[in-house]
Amino acid sequence: MQFPISRPRRLRKSEAIRRMVRETRMTSDNLILPAFVVAGEGVRQEIGSMPGFFRFSVDKLEDEAKEARDLGLPAMLLFGIPESKDPLGSGAWADDGIVQRAMRRLKEKVPELLLFGDVCMCEYTSHGHCGELVDGEVANDRTLELLAKTAVSQARAGADLVAPSDMMDGRVGAIRDALDEAGFSDVPIMSYAAKYASGFYGPFREAAESTPAMGDRRGYQMDPANVREALKEVALDVGEGADILMVKPAIPYLDVITRVRDAFELPVAAYHVSGEYSMLKAAALQGWLDEKRCALESITAIRRAGADLVITYYAKDLARWL
Ligand code: PBG
């Protein structure tokens, strides 16, 4: 039906009518707040490249977790920055490792909040790569064992879900087997199924001190130019037992989110990454963008594209605004 019979503006006339026909509903029920945990006590340190976002020692993280819970957020995703790093990244699976200690404390003090553990080696290795190096290359199959140990140790410390972000082949299966064998068959895996080798991780690497000492991650993370390959990666992870599928970053990859949503039945998560946050923050601090409006619009777009869950550094702000 053509103009003048059809007048789409009729349904945009007032906020009441717009609200009624809105297709994408925003809620804090599906937002996940990332957190960086550091050693020490009383630490609440702003990250230079991520204004308004902090690294916490375990004691201060407890306050952050309580605030998240009180705002109605369901979950946090924990990244650990260990005191010392070694070539294998042994801090990742240490029973008294930084994430393990944080999880024990939060599970005791804030039991309502779901905890996701980031499973990756790059925050723990002295060279900053996501696994064990052999002749300067990340050795895939040897790294699987380290990742599996890390996931089990996080589950022991109370992780409700584990989230492997390393992009090794076969890691979801290896982690699933290890969790089942250790008696954690009910701990779900949220797989970073389509994780791209992205420049937008820059601020995170400052926050987590995980910039590779040499080379880059293009040998294991995906080429930004590919989308069919993302569907292949996702299919493999589904076959290996992934429970939630993630696409990362989010805004530059909305088409990937939609393709994954259409092709698979599992919940889809998207990670609005550090660089996406920092871009908005920087422009807002200059007075060039309306932060609230643009952050809400960004996360709405990610949900509209098909993401069920969104991991975002804006989670607390969104919970306040919604
Ligand atoms: C670890 C990991 C990274 C991010 C999440 N997990 C960094 C990387 O792959 O270099 C990035 C998250 C962000 O930028 O917010 N492998």
Boltz pocket constraint, residues with backbone or C-beta under 6 A from the ligand:
constraints:
  - pocket:
      binder: B
      contacts: [[A, 118], [A, 120], [A, 122], [A, 130], [A, 165], [A, 166], [A, 200], [A, 201], [A, 202], [A, 203], [A, 204], [A, 205], [A, 210], [A, 217], [A, 272], [A, 273], [A, 274], [A, 275]]
      max_distance: 6.0
